[in-house]
């Protein structure tokens, strides 16, 4: 599993670097999407499907919004010449999409079956004893902040990142309108 995480980390870093160095804003946004979808696969590798679902939803929505804003704000005509770099971009996107779906299929196959009672009973026993282990007066608070703290932090990070990304794009549009 660690090798898959390292591969995803390298792909995410490469997507980030390309996003920073891309000359076209649309290419930068799409390559930055590699980071988000790589995070989805990483969450599945770490067996956190709830975070993966949240990340997929947020990533798709923000990519759609960002692409729509870019398409509505750019008015330059594109050259109709044959561009070899477009073929390379398409091949890279196709390679990433195929890799994403293959790894996604493998990782979802590694998850436990829905309703597996062994896992549920083990977790339920730990949660019931959680009041004594955490010292919290409220069982729900003890579970959320002690047992599920990393999940809660991950979900908050995903939502915060999505909001910052959308606000950044809207701010760039606002600066263009002022000029």
Secondary structure, 3 states (H helix, E strand, C coil): CHHHHHHHHHHHHHHHHHHHHCCCHHHHHHHHHHHHHHHHHHHHHCCCHHHHHHHHHHHHHHHHHHHHHHHHHCCCCCCCCCCHHHHHHHHHHHHHHHHHHHHHHHHHHHCCCCCCHHHHHHHHHHHHCHHHHHCCCCHHHHHHHHHCHHHHHHHHHHHHHHHHHHHHHHHHHHHHHHC
